[in-house]
Amino acid sequence: MPGNYRIADRMSLLDASGIRKVFDLAAKLENPINLSIGQPDFDVPAPAKAEAIAAIERGFNKYTQTQGAADLREAVAAAARREFGWDDDRAYLITSGVSGALLLAFMVTINPGDEVILLDPYFVMYKHLVNLVGGVPVAVATYPDFSPDPARIASAVTDRTTMLVVNSPGNPTGRVYTVDELRAIADLADHHGLLVVSDEIYNSFCYDSPFASMASVCENTLLMRGFSKTYAMTGWRLGWCSGPVEVIEKMTMLQQYSFVCAPSMAQAGGVAAMSCDVSEHVDAYRKKRDMVFEALSGPFGLIKPGGAFYAFVPAPEGATGTEFVARAIDNNVLVIPGNVFSERDTHFRISYATSDEKLAEGLEILLGLAK
């Protein structure tokens, strides 16, 4: 007999069909060349693993404080003081990844009907979380070169706009915003009284210029960073955020009634991870980025990504992104259609977080499909 339950209406606002279609097609393949997964192909630094194991062995397996273990918060605060010059009164919250921070932030700052500006293309989660909490996502196109145009952004602001989400280096484009671009966004946000949510999960992966943080130019920024990409700790679910005190306090309260706290042993490992040098991995990803750009810039018109480990590639003329992805998968290469990240279906995303050998093999197949 069917159970006595119903699915909440809000779930109809979530749509995973684009990604699900890719994986449904991929399920038929044996040993595909996977250029779809957004996680590093290197391992967690040994000191972080050792400290997490040691924490488990010494019994550090219970809840931490909701706002995070004191030693990790202190390590995060010290890093922020060095980068931003923030004082000791700054509020910090350790979260279950940046994804957890996003959910908490949207739930405590977005009312039903509030409009949230997303720079299109955008990370897939933003739109769906805004919808989930009753907000209205407003996509502002950054095509063709993924530059944030202040005039376009300003034209999207209404009396219902409360938030602007920034992601640099960006997923799916790899676009890195300059200080001048961030200042222009900050001026606009300040003029309209908008909270800026800055997702900086890829801050360690900048290849052509130093990383610039929105928090360095905009006081009203809710800054989010994590350990998943920089230290390959994707499964550890560990991130942190800082920003306006009242927002952090409300996020902490909500975390108490939801996630409770980030995993304790992951927090112990996170302290050790912050002292690890990952420059060797960043250099390796710069070379992978160059491989992708050299292969695809001519035949596909790819704009050179400046960071993260993605390329957002225009589909060949005459094909949508979805159509080209289906052809790629038919040829044993997994990539993601661009309409998962955008209101347009003109591109596809590849992740070059894989071995050089697999990447070269996949690029060769994609080049063959462009002819």
C-alpha positions in Angstrom: 0.0 0.0 0.0 1.2 3.5 -0.7 2.5 5.5 2.3 0.6 8.4 3.8 2.9 11.1 2.7 3.3 13.9 0.2 6.3 15.8 -1.3 6.5 19.4 -0.3 5.7 21.9 -3.0 9.1 23.5 -2.7 10.8 20.4 -4.1 9.2 21.2 -7.4 11.5 24.2 -7.6 14.6 22.0 -7.7 15.7 20.5 -10.9 18.7 18.2 -11.3 17.6 17.0 -14.7 20.6 18.3 -16.6 23.2 16.6 -14.5 21.0 13.5 -14.0 20.8 13.1 -17.8 24.5 13.1 -18.1 24.9 10.4 -15.5 22.1 8.3 -16.9 23.9 8.3 -20.2 27.2 7.7 -18.5 25.9 4.6 -16.7 26.0 2.8 -20.0 29.7 3.4 -20.5 32.7 1.3 -19.4 35.7 3.2 -18.1 34.7 6.6 -19.5 37.0 9.6 -19.7 35.5 11.7 -16.9 35.9 15.4 -17.4 32.8 16.2 -15.4 33.7 15.9 -11.8 34.5 19.1 -9.8 36.9 17.7 -7.3 40.8 17.6 -7.2 42.5 14.5 -8.4 45.3 14.8 -5.8 44.9 13.5 -2.2 44.5 15.3 1.1 47.8 16.5 2.5 49.4 13.9 4.7 49.6 16.1 7.8 45.8 16.8 7.6 45.1 13.1 7.3 47.4 12.2 10.2 45.9 14.8 12.5 42.3 13.7 11.7 43.3 10.1 12.5 45.0 11.2 15.7 41.9 13.2 16.6 39.7 10.1 16.2 42.2 8.0 18.2 42.3 10.4 21.1 38.5 10.5 21.2 37.8 13.8 19.5 34.6 12.4 18.0 31.9 14.3 19.7 30.1 17.6 18.9 32.2 20.7 18.8 30.9 24.1 19.6 28.3 25.0 17.0 30.5 27.9 15.7 33.4 25.5 15.4 36.3 24.2 17.4 38.3 27.0 19.0 41.7 26.1 17.4 40.3 26.0 13.9 38.5 29.3 14.4 41.7 30.8 15.7 43.6 29.5 12.7 41.0 30.9 10.3 41.1 34.3 12.1 44.9 34.4 12.0 44.8 33.8 8.3 42.2 36.5 7.8 44.2 39.0 9.9 47.2 38.4 7.6 45.1 38.9 4.5 42.6 41.6 5.4 44.0 43.1 8.6 40.7 42.3 10.5 40.7 42.7 14.2 40.1 40.1 16.9 36.4 41.0 17.2 35.6 39.6 13.8 32.9 36.9 13.8 33.6 33.5 12.2 31.5 30.3 11.7 32.9 26.9 10.7 30.4 25.2 8.4 29.7 21.9 6.7 31.4 23.0 3.5 30.7 26.2 1.6 27.5 24.4 0.5 26.4 24.4 4.1 27.3 28.0 4.5 25.3 29.0 1.4 22.2 27.2 2.7 22.5 28.8 6.1 23.1 32.2 4.7 20.2 32.1 2.2 17.8 30.8 4.9 18.6 33.6 7.3 18.8 36.5 4.9 16.3 35.9 2.1 12.6 36.4 2.5 9.9 35.1 0.1 9.9 37.4 -2.9 13.3 38.8 -2.3 15.4 39.0 -5.5 18.9 37.7 -5.6 21.2 38.6 -8.5 23.3 35.8 -9.9 26.0 36.4 -12.6 25.2 34.0 -15.4 26.8 31.5 -15.8 26.6 30.6 -12.1 27.3 27.6 -9.8 24.4 25.3 -10.1 23.5 25.4 -6.4 22.8 29.1 -6.2 19.6 29.2 -8.2 18.1 26.2 -6.6 18.8 27.3 -3.0 17.3 30.8 -3.7 14.2 29.1 -5.1 14.1 26.7 -2.1 13.9 29.5 0.4 11.3 31.4 -1.6 13.5 34.0 -3.2 13.6 35.0 -6.8 16.9 34.3 -8.7 17.7 37.1 -11.2 20.3 36.0 -13.8 22.5 38.8 -15.2 24.3 37.6 -18.3 28.1 37.9 -18.4 28.5 36.5 -21.9 30.5 36.5 -24.1 33.7 36.9 -22.0 32.1 36.3 -18.5 33.0 39.9 -17.4 30.7 41.4 -14.7 29.2 44.5 -16.4 28.1 47.0 -13.7 25.6 48.5 -16.1 23.9 45.2 -16.7 23.9 44.4 -13.0 22.5 47.9 -12.1 19.7 47.4 -14.6 18.6 44.2 -12.8 18.3 45.9 -9.4 14.7 46.6 -8.2 13.2 47.5 -4.9 13.0 43.8 -4.1 16.7 43.1 -4.7 18.5 42.3 -1.4 21.6 40.2 -2.4 24.2 39.7 -5.1 26.2 36.5 -5.3 29.8 36.6 -6.6 32.0 33.6 -7.3 35.6 34.2 -8.3 37.4 32.2 -9.4 34.2 31.0 -10.9 32.5 27.6 -11.5 31.8 26.9 -14.4 33.8 29.5 -16.3 37.1 29.7 -14.4 36.8 33.5 -14.7 38.8 35.5 -12.1 37.6 39.0 -11.3 40.1 41.8 -11.1 40.3 44.2 -8.2 38.8 47.0 -10.4 35.9 44.7 -11.3 35.3 43.8 -7.7 35.4 47.5 -6.7 32.8 48.3 -9.3 30.5 45.6 -8.0 31.1 46.8 -4.4 30.2 50.4 -5.3 27.0 49.2 -6.9 26.1 47.0 -3.9 26.8 49.8 -1.5 24.7 52.2 -3.4 21.7 49.8 -3.4 22.3 48.4 0.1 22.9 44.9 -1.1 24.5 42.1 0.8 27.3 40.5 -1.3 27.8 36.8 -0.8 31.3 36.0 -2.0 31.9 32.3 -2.7 35.7 31.9 -2.8 36.1 28.2 -2.6 38.7 28.3 -5.5 40.7 31.2 -4.1 44.0 29.1 -4.2 43.6 28.4 -7.9 44.6 31.5 -9.7 47.0 31.1 -12.6 47.8 34.4 -14.2 47.5 37.1 -11.4 47.2 37.2 -7.6 43.8 36.4 -6.2 41.6 39.4 -5.1 38.9 38.9 -2.6 35.6 40.8 -2.6 36.0 41.1 1.2 39.0 43.3 0.6 36.9 46.0 -1.2 33.4 45.6 0.1 32.6 45.8 3.8 29.1 44.3 3.4 30.4 41.0 2.2 29.6 37.6 3.6 32.8 35.7 2.8 32.8 32.0 2.3 35.8 29.7 1.9 36.4 26.0 2.2 38.9 23.2 2.4 37.3 21.0 -0.3 39.2 22.3 -3.4 42.5 23.7 -1.9 43.2 20.6 0.2 41.1 18.0 -1.7 38.9 17.5 1.3 35.7 17.3 -0.6 34.3 14.5 1.5 35.2 16.0 4.8 32.6 18.8 4.5 34.5 21.7 6.0 34.3 25.4 5.3 34.1 28.8 7.0 32.5 32.1 6.6 32.7 35.6 8.0 30.7 38.8 7.6 28.2 41.1 9.3 28.0 40.0 13.0 24.2 39.7 13.0 24.2 37.5 9.9 26.9 35.2 11.4 25.0 35.0 14.7 21.8 34.0 13.0 23.6 31.5 10.8 25.2 30.0 13.9 21.8 29.7 15.6 20.4 28.0 12.5 23.4 25.6 12.3 22.6 24.6 15.9 19.2 23.4 14.7 20.3 21.9 11.4 23.9 20.7 10.9 24.8 21.1 14.6 28.5 21.5 13.8 31.0 20.6 11.1 32.5 17.1 11.6 34.9 17.2 14.6 37.7 15.2 13.2 37.6 17.1 9.9 38.0 20.3 11.9 41.1 18.9 13.6 42.5 18.0 10.2 41.6 21.4 8.9 43.9 23.1 11.3 46.8 21.0 10.0 45.8 21.5 6.4 46.1 25.3 6.7 49.8 25.0 7.3 50.3 22.8 4.1 51.8 24.1 0.9 49.7 23.3 -2.1 51.6 25.4 -4.7 52.8 22.2 -6.4 49.2 21.2 -7.1 48.4 24.7 -8.3 51.3 24.7 -10.7 50.1 21.3 -12.0 46.6 22.7 -12.6 48.0 25.7 -14.4 49.7 23.4 -16.8 46.4 21.4 -17.3 44.6 24.7 -17.9 47.2 25.5 -20.6 46.6 22.1 -22.2 42.9 22.8 -22.4 43.3 26.3 -23.7 45.9 25.4 -26.4 43.7 22.5 -27.6 40.3 24.2 -27.6 40.8 27.9 -28.1 41.1 27.7 -31.9 38.5 25.0 -32.8 36.0 26.0 -30.2 36.7 29.6 -29.4 37.4 28.9 -25.8 38.1 32.0 -23.7 41.1 31.4 -21.4 40.0 30.5 -17.9 42.1 32.3 -15.2 41.4 30.0 -12.3 39.5 27.1 -10.6 39.8 23.9 -12.7 37.0 24.3 -15.3 36.6 25.5 -18.8 33.3 26.7 -20.1 33.5 25.9 -23.8 31.2 27.1 -26.6 29.5 24.3 -28.4 30.3 24.0 -32.1 28.2 26.0 -34.5 24.9 24.3 -35.1 24.7 22.4 -31.9 23.4 23.3 -28.4 25.5 22.5 -25.4 23.2 19.6 -24.5 23.4 18.2 -28.0 27.2 18.3 -28.0 27.4 16.7 -24.6 25.3 13.8 -25.9 27.8 13.4 -28.7 30.7 13.5 -26.4 29.2 10.9 -24.1 28.5 8.7 -27.1 32.3 8.9 -27.6 33.1 8.0 -24.0 33.8 11.5 -22.7 31.8 12.9 -19.8 31.2 16.6 -19.8 28.3 18.7 -18.4 25.9 20.8 -20.5 26.1 24.5 -19.9 22.4 25.0 -19.3 22.9 23.3 -15.9 24.8 26.5 -14.9 23.1 29.1 -17.1 19.9 30.3 -18.7 21.5 29.6 -22.0 22.3 26.2 -23.7 25.3 27.4 -25.8 28.3 25.9 -23.9 29.5 22.8 -22.0 31.7 22.5 -19.0 34.8 20.4 -18.7 36.8 19.8 -15.5 40.5 19.3 -16.0 40.9 17.9 -12.5 42.2 14.6 -13.8 45.5 13.1 -15.0 47.4 14.6 -17.8 47.0 11.4 -19.8 43.2 11.2 -19.4 42.9 14.9 -20.1 44.9 14.6 -23.3 42.9 11.7 -24.4 39.6 13.5 -23.7 40.7 16.6 -25.5 41.7 14.6 -28.6 38.2 13.2 -28.8 36.5 16.6 -28.3 38.6 18.0 -31.0 37.5 15.2 -33.3 33.9 16.1 -32.6 34.4 19.7 -33.4 35.1 18.9 -37.1 
